[in-house]
Amino acid sequence: MRTVRPLPLALYGIATGLLEPLAPRVLRARAAKGKEDPARLRERLGRATRDRPQGPLVWLHGVSVGESLSLLPLIEALRTRRPELNLLVTSGTVTSAEMMARRLPAGVIHQFAPVDTPGAVHRFLDHWRPDAGLQVESELWPNMVLEAARRGVRLALISARITEKSAAGWARTPSAAHALLSCFDLILPQDAETEERLQRLGGQIGPRLNLKLVGVAPPVDAALVAELEKGLAGRRAVLAASTHPGEEPLIARAFRAADAPAAVLIVAPRHPERGPGVAEELTELGFTVGRRGAGQPLTPKTTAYVVDTLGELGAFYATADAVVMGGSFVDGVGGHNPMEPARLSAPMITGPHVFNARAMYDDLLAEAGVIEAADGEALARHIGGLLAYPHIARRVGEAAFTYAERQGAALKSAMTLIHPLLPA
């Protein structure tokens, strides 16, 4: 069924089969570096650590934090329409698994996605026997896609995204690209560029859906908000969210240079394991630093606070007087999804490097729902402006919230297309 393998995919299957004996060693090495969960390496080899529940099962996959979080509104919609379905969510990173443990509804199962070797794929599918598979963004692992389709799993690629570089790579083996895309019963691209690229590769494309534009606000812990307000002691708060190496010094210096009322800099690195290093860096810049991952509270003496924990950002978005979006002031990252802070009316500032979410930021800029800073000097000016003029900050946050609220209609339309793929 839909699984004729052209030569490039046949060679891929042979090569991954020959390399499969090395997978345990590679995974253990990655675990030693913190890139895998050592207690759950079995899952990466396709060996389940949970029993399969009785009844129909829908499998959803998102590789990393952003993709996994974008699954949450889809999960909510599935549970509302078809509460009898069992839902399995897979992801590929330690951070995404930790986040999903906090955010998934009760009863939804999480497993790590298996590596794309023939044995791991067969073990995964033999155990879980999914009736439908909903993948988000650009996870096209050939062994998994082809074997799932061969077994009759109804597949959808939702909120699909492919860069021009990736599309050019697939175009070098057009038969392989066409064979993989033909396995999907439904493809919903997230933007016009992806739509054109996938059509060029032979995909049959449906209407657009960007899951990162829909959903609900992140949870806000009221007790934590009260704790933060006590520690701020009347000072303003600037949150640098999802930062990457090289951004913390730039943002810290801009914060220092801002002509604004007394404030505290709060830094939430994208990868929490960087917390100790970020704290040390801020200390060297002259800040009095507290680190949440070390159990240190924000106090009236704290001038910089490092949030190296997971699942708590909602409280910090709700507390902040200005949010600086990380991943946008260094080359190569491409920015991060602004919708979670937007859903909490957070006044945001972004850097110029947001190619991964350019359409979202362009829309928000057009509606004055975000401010763009070209460099550190501009960032200092905008931080100062939002802190000195809270009525302007409030208008920016309200514009972002209004934009976020409008995005839910696309998911309702998409569910009418997804529904026929679900088990009866």
Secondary structure as a PSIPRED ss2 file (coil, helix, strand):
# PSIPRED VFORMAT (PSIPRED V4.0)

   1 M C   1.000  0.000  0.000
   2 R C   1.000  0.000  0.000
   3 T C   1.000  0.000  0.000
   4 V C   1.000  0.000  0.000
   5 R C   1.000  0.000  0.000
   6 P C   1.000  0.000  0.000
   7 L H   0.000  1.000  0.000
   8 P H   0.000  1.000  0.000
   9 L H   0.000  1.000  0.000
  10 A H   0.000  1.000  0.000
  11 L H   0.000  1.000  0.000
  12 Y H   0.000  1.000  0.000
  13 G H   0.000  1.000  0.000
  14 I H   0.000  1.000  0.000
  15 A H   0.000  1.000  0.000
  16 T H   0.000  1.000  0.000
  17 G H   0.000  1.000  0.000
  18 L H   0.000  1.000  0.000
  19 L H   0.000  1.000  0.000
  20 E H   0.000  1.000  0.000
  21 P H   0.000  1.000  0.000
  22 L H   0.000  1.000  0.000
  23 A H   0.000  1.000  0.000
  24 P H   0.000  1.000  0.000
  25 R H   0.000  1.000  0.000
  26 V H   0.000  1.000  0.000
  27 L H   0.000  1.000  0.000
  28 R H   0.000  1.000  0.000
  29 A H   0.000  1.000  0.000
  30 R H   0.000  1.000  0.000
  31 A H   0.000  1.000  0.000
  32 A H   0.000  1.000  0.000
  33 K C   1.000  0.000  0.000
  34 G C   1.000  0.000  0.000
  35 K C   1.000  0.000  0.000
  36 E C   1.000  0.000  0.000
  37 D C   1.000  0.000  0.000
  38 P H   0.000  1.000  0.000
  39 A H   0.000  1.000  0.000
  40 R H   0.000  1.000  0.000
  41 L H   0.000  1.000  0.000
  42 R H   0.000  1.000  0.000
  43 E H   0.000  1.000  0.000
  44 R H   0.000  1.000  0.000
  45 L C   1.000  0.000  0.000
  46 G C   1.000  0.000  0.000
  47 R C   1.000  0.000  0.000
  48 A C   1.000  0.000  0.000
  49 T C   1.000  0.000  0.000
  50 R C   1.000  0.000  0.000
  51 D C   1.000  0.000  0.000
  52 R C   1.000  0.000  0.000
  53 P C   1.000  0.000  0.000
  54 Q C   1.000  0.000  0.000
  55 G C   1.000  0.000  0.000
  56 P C   1.000  0.000  0.000
  57 L E   0.000  0.000  1.000
  58 V E   0.000  0.000  1.000
  59 W E   0.000  0.000  1.000
  60 L E   0.000  0.000  1.000
  61 H E   0.000  0.000  1.000
  62 G C   1.000  0.000  0.000
  63 V C   1.000  0.000  0.000
  64 S C   1.000  0.000  0.000
  65 V H   0.000  1.000  0.000
  66 G H   0.000  1.000  0.000
  67 E H   0.000  1.000  0.000
  68 S H   0.000  1.000  0.000
  69 L H   0.000  1.000  0.000
  70 S H   0.000  1.000  0.000
  71 L H   0.000  1.000  0.000
  72 L H   0.000  1.000  0.000
  73 P H   0.000  1.000  0.000
  74 L H   0.000  1.000  0.000
  75 I H   0.000  1.000  0.000
  76 E H   0.000  1.000  0.000
  77 A H   0.000  1.000  0.000
  78 L H   0.000  1.000  0.000
  79 R H   0.000  1.000  0.000
  80 T H   0.000  1.000  0.000
  81 R H   0.000  1.000  0.000
  82 R C   1.000  0.000  0.000
  83 P C   1.000  0.000  0.000
  84 E C   1.000  0.000  0.000
  85 L C   1.000  0.000  0.000
  86 N E   0.000  0.000  1.000
  87 L E   0.000  0.000  1.000
  88 L E   0.000  0.000  1.000
  89 V E   0.000  0.000  1.000
  90 T E   0.000  0.000  1.000
  91 S E   0.000  0.000  1.000
  92 G C   1.000  0.000  0.000
  93 T C   1.000  0.000  0.000
  94 V H   0.000  1.000  0.000
  95 T H   0.000  1.000  0.000
  96 S H   0.000  1.000  0.000
  97 A H   0.000  1.000  0.000
  98 E H   0.000  1.000  0.000
  99 M H   0.000  1.000  0.000
 100 M H   0.000  1.000  0.000
 101 A H   0.000  1.000  0.000
 102 R H   0.000  1.000  0.000
 103 R H   0.000  1.000  0.000
 104 L C   1.000  0.000  0.000
 105 P C   1.000  0.000  0.000
 106 A C   1.000  0.000  0.000
 107 G C   1.000  0.000  0.000
 108 V C   1.000  0.000  0.000
 109 I E   0.000  0.000  1.000
 110 H E   0.000  0.000  1.000
 111 Q E   0.000  0.000  1.000
 112 F E   0.000  0.000  1.000
 113 A C   1.000  0.000  0.000
 114 P C   1.000  0.000  0.000
 115 V C   1.000  0.000  0.000
 116 D C   1.000  0.000  0.000
 117 T C   1.000  0.000  0.000
 118 P H   0.000  1.000  0.000
 119 G H   0.000  1.000  0.000
 120 A H   0.000  1.000  0.000
 121 V H   0.000  1.000  0.000
 122 H H   0.000  1.000  0.000
 123 R H   0.000  1.000  0.000
 124 F H   0.000  1.000  0.000
 125 L H   0.000  1.000  0.000
 126 D H   0.000  1.000  0.000
 127 H H   0.000  1.000  0.000
 128 W H   0.000  1.000  0.000
 129 R C   1.000  0.000  0.000
 130 P C   1.000  0.000  0.000
 131 D C   1.000  0.000  0.000
 132 A E   0.000  0.000  1.000
 133 G E   0.000  0.000  1.000
 134 L E   0.000  0.000  1.000
 135 Q E   0.000  0.000  1.000
 136 V E   0.000  0.000  1.000
 137 E C   1.000  0.000  0.000
 138 S C   1.000  0.000  0.000
 139 E C   1.000  0.000  0.000
 140 L C   1.000  0.000  0.000
 141 W C   1.000  0.000  0.000
 142 P H   0.000  1.000  0.000
 143 N H   0.000  1.000  0.000
 144 M H   0.000  1.000  0.000
 145 V H   0.000  1.000  0.000
 146 L H   0.000  1.000  0.000
 147 E H   0.000  1.000  0.000
 148 A H   0.000  1.000  0.000
 149 A H   0.000  1.000  0.000
 150 R H   0.000  1.000  0.000
 151 R C   1.000  0.000  0.000
 152 G C   1.000  0.000  0.000
 153 V C   1.000  0.000  0.000
 154 R E   0.000  0.000  1.000
 155 L E   0.000  0.000  1.000
 156 A E   0.000  0.000  1.000
 157 L E   0.000  0.000  1.000
 158 I E   0.000  0.000  1.000
 159 S E   0.000  0.000  1.000
 160 A E   0.000  0.000  1.000
 161 R C   1.000  0.000  0.000
 162 I C   1.000  0.000  0.000
 163 T C   1.000  0.000  0.000
 164 E H   0.000  1.000  0.000
 165 K H   0.000  1.000  0.000
 166 S H   0.000  1.000  0.000
 167 A H   0.000  1.000  0.000
 168 A H   0.000  1.000  0.000
 169 G H   0.000  1.000  0.000
 170 W H   0.000  1.000  0.000
 171 A H   0.000  1.000  0.000
 172 R C   1.000  0.000  0.000
 173 T C   1.000  0.000  0.000
 174 P H   0.000  1.000  0.000
 175 S H   0.000  1.000  0.000
 176 A H   0.000  1.000  0.000
 177 A H   0.000  1.000  0.000
 178 H H   0.000  1.000  0.000
 179 A H   0.000  1.000  0.000
 180 L H   0.000  1.000  0.000
 181 L H   0.000  1.000  0.000
 182 S C   1.000  0.000  0.000
 183 C C   1.000  0.000  0.000
 184 F C   1.000  0.000  0.000
 185 D C   1.000  0.000  0.000
 186 L E   0.000  0.000  1.000
 187 I E   0.000  0.000  1.000
 188 L E   0.000  0.000  1.000
 189 P E   0.000  0.000  1.000
 190 Q C   1.000  0.000  0.000
 191 D C   1.000  0.000  0.000
 192 A H   0.000  1.000  0.000
 193 E H   0.000  1.000  0.000
 194 T H   0.000  1.000  0.000
 195 E H   0.000  1.000  0.000
 196 E H   0.000  1.000  0.000
 197 R H   0.000  1.000  0.000
 198 L H   0.000  1.000  0.000
 199 Q H   0.000  1.000  0.000
 200 R H   0.000  1.000  0.000
 201 L C   1.000  0.000  0.000
 202 G C   1.000  0.000  0.000
 203 G C   1.000  0.000  0.000
 204 Q C   1.000  0.000  0.000
 205 I C   1.000  0.000  0.000
 206 G C   1.000  0.000  0.000
 207 P C   1.000  0.000  0.000
 208 R C   1.000  0.000  0.000
 209 L C   1.000  0.000  0.000
 210 N C   1.000  0.000  0.000
 211 L H   0.000  1.000  0.000
 212 K H   0.000  1.000  0.000
 213 L H   0.000  1.000  0.000
 214 V C   1.000  0.000  0.000
 215 G C   1.000  0.000  0.000
 216 V C   1.000  0.000  0.000
 217 A C   1.000  0.000  0.000
 218 P C   1.000  0.000  0.000
 219 P C   1.000  0.000  0.000
 220 V C   1.000  0.000  0.000
 221 D C   1.000  0.000  0.000
 222 A H   0.000  1.000  0.000
 223 A H   0.000  1.000  0.000
 224 L H   0.000  1.000  0.000
 225 V H   0.000  1.000  0.000
 226 A H   0.000  1.000  0.000
 227 E H   0.000  1.000  0.000
 228 L H   0.000  1.000  0.000
 229 E H   0.000  1.000  0.000
 230 K H   0.000  1.000  0.000
 231 G H   0.000  1.000  0.000
 232 L H   0.000  1.000  0.000
 233 A C   1.000  0.000  0.000
 234 G C   1.000  0.000  0.000
 235 R C   1.000  0.000  0.000
 236 R E   0.000  0.000  1.000
 237 A E   0.000  0.000  1.000
 238 V E   0.000  0.000  1.000
 239 L E   0.000  0.000  1.000
 240 A E   0.000  0.000  1.000
 241 A E   0.000  0.000  1.000
 242 S E   0.000  0.000  1.000
 243 T E   0.000  0.000  1.000
 244 H C   1.000  0.000  0.000
 245 P C   1.000  0.000  0.000
 246 G C   1.000  0.000  0.000
 247 E H   0.000  1.000  0.000
 248 E H   0.000  1.000  0.000
 249 P H   0.000  1.000  0.000
 250 L H   0.000  1.000  0.000
 251 I H   0.000  1.000  0.000
 252 A H   0.000  1.000  0.000
 253 R H   0.000  1.000  0.000
 254 A H   0.000  1.000  0.000
 255 F H   0.000  1.000  0.000
 256 R H   0.000  1.000  0.000
 257 A H   0.000  1.000  0.000
 258 A C   1.000  0.000  0.000
 259 D C   1.000  0.000  0.000
 260 A C   1.000  0.000  0.000
 261 P C   1.000  0.000  0.000
 262 A C   1.000  0.000  0.000
 263 A E   0.000  0.000  1.000
 264 V E   0.000  0.000  1.000
 265 L E   0.000  0.000  1.000
 266 I E   0.000  0.000  1.000
 267 V E   0.000  0.000  1.000
 268 A E   0.000  0.000  1.000
 269 P E   0.000  0.000  1.000
 270 R C   1.000  0.000  0.000
 271 H C   1.000  0.000  0.000
 272 P H   0.000  1.000  0.000
 273 E H   0.000  1.000  0.000
 274 R H   0.000  1.000  0.000
 275 G H   0.000  1.000  0.000
 276 P H   0.000  1.000  0.000
 277 G H   0.000  1.000  0.000
 278 V H   0.000  1.000  0.000
 279 A H   0.000  1.000  0.000
 280 E H   0.000  1.000  0.000
 281 E H   0.000  1.000  0.000
 282 L H   0.000  1.000  0.000
 283 T H   0.000  1.000  0.000
 284 E H   0.000  1.000  0.000
 285 L C   1.000  0.000  0.000
 286 G C   1.000  0.000  0.000
 287 F C   1.000  0.000  0.000
 288 T C   1.000  0.000  0.000
 289 V E   0.000  0.000  1.000
 290 G E   0.000  0.000  1.000
 291 R E   0.000  0.000  1.000
 292 R H   0.000  1.000  0.000
 293 G H   0.000  1.000  0.000
 294 A H   0.000  1.000  0.000
 295 G C   1.000  0.000  0.000
 296 Q C   1.000  0.000  0.000
 297 P C   1.000  0.000  0.000
 298 L C   1.000  0.000  0.000
 299 T C   1.000  0.000  0.000
 300 P C   1.000  0.000  0.000
 301 K C   1.000  0.000  0.000
 302 T C   1.000  0.000  0.000
 303 T C   1.000  0.000  0.000
 304 A E   0.000  0.000  1.000
 305 Y E   0.000  0.000  1.000
 306 V E   0.000  0.000  1.000
 307 V C   1.000  0.000  0.000
 308 D C   1.000  0.000  0.000
 309 T C   1.000  0.000  0.000
 310 L C   1.000  0.000  0.000
 311 G C   1.000  0.000  0.000
 312 E C   1.000  0.000  0.000
 313 L H   0.000  1.000  0.000
 314 G H   0.000  1.000  0.000
 315 A H   0.000  1.000  0.000
 316 F H   0.000  1.000  0.000
 317 Y H   0.000  1.000  0.000
 318 A H   0.000  1.000  0.000
 319 T H   0.000  1.000  0.000
 320 A C   1.000  0.000  0.000
 321 D C   1.000  0.000  0.000
 322 A E   0.000  0.000  1.000
 323 V E   0.000  0.000  1.000
 324 V E   0.000  0.000  1.000
 325 M E   0.000  0.000  1.000
 326 G C   1.000  0.000  0.000
 327 G C   1.000  0.000  0.000
 328 S C   1.000  0.000  0.000
 329 F C   1.000  0.000  0.000
 330 V C   1.000  0.000  0.000
 331 D C   1.000  0.000  0.000
 332 G C   1.000  0.000  0.000
 333 V C   1.000  0.000  0.000
 334 G C   1.000  0.000  0.000
 335 G C   1.000  0.000  0.000
 336 H C   1.000  0.000  0.000
 337 N C   1.000  0.000  0.000
 338 P C   1.000  0.000  0.000
 339 M H   0.000  1.000  0.000
 340 E H   0.000  1.000  0.000
 341 P H   0.000  1.000  0.000
 342 A H   0.000  1.000  0.000
 343 R H   0.000  1.000  0.000
 344 L C   1.000  0.000  0.000
 345 S C   1.000  0.000  0.000
 346 A C   1.000  0.000  0.000
 347 P C   1.000  0.000  0.000
 348 M E   0.000  0.000  1.000
 349 I E   0.000  0.000  1.000
 350 T E   0.000  0.000  1.000
 351 G C   1.000  0.000  0.000
 352 P C   1.000  0.000  0.000
 353 H C   1.000  0.000  0.000
 354 V C   1.000  0.000  0.000
 355 F H   0.000  1.000  0.000
 356 N H   0.000  1.000  0.000
 357 A H   0.000  1.000  0.000
 358 R H   0.000  1.000  0.000
 359 A H   0.000  1.000  0.000
 360 M H   0.000  1.000  0.000
 361 Y H   0.000  1.000  0.000
 362 D H   0.000  1.000  0.000
 363 D H   0.000  1.000  0.000
 364 L H   0.000  1.000  0.000
 365 L H   0.000  1.000  0.000
 366 A H   0.000  1.000  0.000
 367 E C   1.000  0.000  0.000
 368 A C   1.000  0.000  0.000
 369 G C   1.000  0.000  0.000
 370 V C   1.000  0.000  0.000
 371 I E   0.000  0.000  1.000
 372 E E   0.000  0.000  1.000
 373 A C   1.000  0.000  0.000
 374 A C   1.000  0.000  0.000
 375 D C   1.000  0.000  0.000
 376 G H   0.000  1.000  0.000
 377 E H   0.000  1.000  0.000
 378 A H   0.000  1.000  0.000
 379 L H   0.000  1.000  0.000
 380 A H   0.000  1.000  0.000
 381 R H   0.000  1.000  0.000
 382 H H   0.000  1.000  0.000
 383 I H   0.000  1.000  0.000
 384 G H   0.000  1.000  0.000
 385 G H   0.000  1.000  0.000
 386 L H   0.000  1.000  0.000
 387 L H   0.000  1.000  0.000
 388 A H   0.000  1.000  0.000
 389 Y C   1.000  0.000  0.000
 390 P H   0.000  1.000  0.000
 391 H H   0.000  1.000  0.000
 392 I H   0.000  1.000  0.000
 393 A H   0.000  1.000  0.000
 394 R H   0.000  1.000  0.000
 395 R H   0.000  1.000  0.000
 396 V H   0.000  1.000  0.000
 397 G H   0.000  1.000  0.000
 398 E H   0.000  1.000  0.000
 399 A H   0.000  1.000  0.000
 400 A H   0.000  1.000  0.000
 401 F H   0.000  1.000  0.000
 402 T H   0.000  1.000  0.000
 403 Y H   0.000  1.000  0.000
 404 A H   0.000  1.000  0.000
 405 E H   0.000  1.000  0.000
 406 R H   0.000  1.000  0.000
 407 Q H   0.000  1.000  0.000
 408 G H   0.000  1.000  0.000
 409 A H   0.000  1.000  0.000
 410 A H   0.000  1.000  0.000
 411 L H   0.000  1.000  0.000
 412 K H   0.000  1.000  0.000
 413 S H   0.000  1.000  0.000
 414 A H   0.000  1.000  0.000
 415 M H   0.000  1.000  0.000
 416 T H   0.000  1.000  0.000
 417 L H   0.000  1.000  0.000
 418 I H   0.000  1.000  0.000
 419 H H   0.000  1.000  0.000
 420 P H   0.000  1.000  0.000
 421 L H   0.000  1.000  0.000
 422 L C   1.000  0.000  0.000
 423 P C   1.000  0.000  0.000
 424 A C   1.000  0.000  0.000
